[in-house]
Amino acid sequence: GMSLTVFAGCGLVVKTDEAIARDEEKVRGVVLAEGDGIKVTLGTVMDEYNKLMVSWEAQYGAENMKLLLAQFEQQKIQIMDNQLRTQIMTKKADELKIPTESPEMEKSYQEILTNNVTAQGGQAAFDKVLKDAGYTAESYKADVYKGLRLEELLKETTKDLVVSDAEINEYYEKNKAASFTTQPGAKL
């Protein structure tokens, strides 16, 4: 046993590709949050984080990424939080039997796609933006459909909600300093 430890430390014992893959899968499977049919793993968070990093590198450049890396690390927490929210909302959408596909969703998707292609200056530029963001046409469509389904859930769950002008004004007055006012100054 001692000799294997010495050899491993010297680099004479090398892990096989299968062993490396097993170790990686074990790490990817680490559960970060779980409950009531909802589970977020480290692998899911890292996949989303990596997509985000690819997108930002295309936007900001590799040199700037090195300078901003510490700030980007905070995104992992936000990604985990978003994954939890999405799973909770998806579960509620399932309970309310909100469809995952419909003719209305397809129409909305086509409008979104057309607007995005136009905004990027054509199909080739849009395809490059998708690729830079880590998307395929299929994964992009799936994400748009997921978003449309969650919008439908929001409409469904708030359709009977009535908010008076007085309630709106009261909320605004209580929160205007923190949420609705841009303080003078700059951050370097």
C-alpha positions in Angstrom: 0.0 0.0 0.0 2.8 2.4 0.9 4.5 1.8 -2.4 1.3 2.6 -4.3 1.0 5.9 -2.4 4.6 6.8 -3.3 4.1 5.9 -6.9 0.8 7.9 -7.1 2.6 10.9 -5.6 5.4 10.6 -8.2 3.0 10.4 -11.1 3.9 6.8 -11.9 0.3 5.6 -11.2 -2.1 7.4 -13.5 -5.9 7.3 -13.4 -7.7 5.7 -16.4 -10.2 7.7 -18.4 -12.9 5.6 -16.8 -11.7 6.4 -13.3 -11.6 10.1 -14.1 -15.1 10.0 -15.6 -16.4 8.2 -12.5 -14.9 10.8 -10.2 -16.3 13.6 -12.3 -19.8 12.0 -12.3 -19.6 11.6 -8.5 -18.8 15.3 -8.1 -21.5 16.3 -10.7 -24.0 14.3 -8.7 -23.4 16.2 -5.4 -26.9 17.4 -4.3 -26.9 21.1 -3.4 -30.6 21.4 -2.7 -33.4 18.9 -2.5 -36.9 18.5 -1.3 -40.4 17.6 -2.3 -39.5 16.2 -5.7 -37.0 19.0 -6.4 -33.3 18.5 -6.7 -30.4 20.7 -7.8 -27.0 19.1 -8.4 -23.6 20.6 -8.7 -23.5 19.3 -12.3 -26.6 21.2 -13.2 -25.2 24.4 -11.7 -21.8 24.0 -13.4 -23.4 23.3 -16.8 -25.4 26.6 -16.6 -22.3 28.4 -15.2 -20.1 27.2 -18.0 -22.7 28.3 -20.6 -22.8 31.7 -18.9 -19.0 31.9 -18.9 -18.8 31.1 -22.6 -21.3 33.8 -23.4 -19.5 36.4 -21.3 -16.1 35.5 -22.7 -17.6 36.1 -26.2 -19.0 39.4 -25.0 -16.1 40.7 -22.8 -13.0 38.9 -24.1 -10.7 36.4 -22.4 -8.5 39.0 -20.8 -11.3 40.8 -19.1 -12.7 37.5 -17.9 -9.6 37.0 -15.7 -10.2 40.4 -14.0 -13.9 39.6 -13.4 -13.6 36.0 -12.4 -14.2 36.6 -8.6 -17.4 38.5 -9.4 -18.6 35.7 -11.7 -18.1 33.1 -8.9 -21.2 34.7 -7.2 -23.2 33.7 -10.2 -23.2 30.0 -9.1 -25.3 30.9 -6.1 -27.7 32.8 -8.3 -27.8 29.9 -10.8 -28.7 27.5 -7.9 -31.4 29.8 -6.8 -32.8 30.1 -10.3 -32.7 26.3 -10.7 -34.7 25.9 -7.5 -37.3 28.5 -8.5 -37.7 27.0 -12.0 -38.2 23.5 -10.6 -40.8 24.7 -8.1 -42.6 26.7 -10.8 -42.4 23.8 -13.2 -43.9 21.5 -10.5 -46.8 23.9 -10.0 -47.3 24.2 -13.8 -47.5 20.4 -13.9 -50.1 20.4 -11.1 -52.2 23.0 -13.0 -51.8 21.0 -16.2 -50.3 23.9 -18.1 -49.1 22.4 -21.4 -45.4 22.2 -22.3 -46.3 23.0 -26.0 -49.3 24.6 -27.7 -50.0 26.5 -30.9 -50.0 29.8 -28.9 -46.5 28.9 -27.6 -45.2 28.1 -31.1 -46.6 31.5 -32.3 -44.9 33.3 -29.5 -41.7 31.4 -30.1 -41.7 32.3 -33.7 -42.2 36.0 -32.8 -39.4 35.9 -30.3 -37.1 34.1 -32.8 -37.9 36.6 -35.6 -37.3 39.6 -33.3 -34.0 38.2 -32.0 -32.7 37.3 -35.5 -33.6 40.8 -36.7 -32.0 42.4 -33.6 -28.8 40.5 -34.3 -28.7 41.6 -38.0 -29.7 38.3 -39.6 -29.7 34.6 -39.2 -25.9 34.1 -39.4 -25.2 36.6 -36.7 -28.0 35.1 -34.5 -26.6 31.6 -35.0 -23.2 32.9 -33.9 -24.7 34.5 -30.8 -26.5 31.2 -30.0 -23.3 29.3 -30.4 -21.2 31.7 -28.3 -23.8 31.4 -25.6 -23.6 27.6 -25.6 -26.9 27.0 -27.3 -28.0 24.9 -30.2 -31.2 25.9 -32.0 -33.0 23.0 -30.2 -31.8 24.0 -26.7 -32.6 27.6 -27.4 -36.2 26.7 -28.4 -36.6 24.4 -25.3 -35.5 27.3 -23.1 -37.9 29.7 -24.8 -40.7 27.2 -24.4 -39.9 26.7 -20.7 -40.0 30.5 -20.2 -43.3 30.7 -22.1 -44.8 28.0 -19.9 -43.7 29.8 -16.7 -45.2 33.0 -18.0 -48.5 31.1 -18.5 -48.2 29.8 -14.9 -47.7 33.4 -13.7 -50.8 34.6 -15.6 -52.8 31.6 -14.3 -51.8 32.1 -10.6 -52.3 35.9 -10.7 -55.4 36.2 -12.8 -57.7 36.9 -9.8 -55.2 39.2 -8.1 -56.4 42.8 -7.8 -54.2 45.6 -6.6 -55.6 49.0 -5.9 -53.9 52.3 -6.9 -53.6 53.1 -3.1 -51.7 49.8 -2.5 -49.4 50.6 -5.4 -48.7 54.1 -4.1 -48.2 52.8 -0.6 -45.6 50.2 -1.8 -43.9 52.8 -3.9 -43.6 55.3 -1.0 -42.2 52.6 1.3 -39.7 51.3 -1.2 -38.8 54.3 -3.4 -35.4 55.0 -1.8 -34.2 51.4 -2.0 -35.8 50.2 -5.2 -36.9 53.2 -7.4 -34.1 55.8 -6.9 -30.7 55.8 -8.5 -28.3 57.4 -6.1 -25.7 59.8 -7.5 -22.1 58.5 -7.9 -20.1 55.9 -9.6 -18.5 52.5 -8.7 -15.0 51.8 -9.9 
